[in-house]
């Protein structure tokens, strides 16, 4: 392939990706880059990927049942199901 062909393909791929993100945003959703955070479960969740939840300790505790432990790691509070506001 020539250099012009590769550049054309790269531009087409970038435009297709931008179009899918714009479509997801128009439909009211964010692009599904990361999994959804479920209340009372930290399974498969990286707090760094969810600053809307873990950036506010009050939101993490009240809406999801997560608190920071003495070691700085997030953990699920005891009796989580009964204490989370839905």
Secondary structure, DSSP 8 states (H G I E B T S, - for coil): --HHHHHHHHHHHHHHHHHHHHHHHHTT----SS---BTTB-TT--GGG-HHHHTSHHHIIIII-EEE-TTS-EEE-TTHHHH---
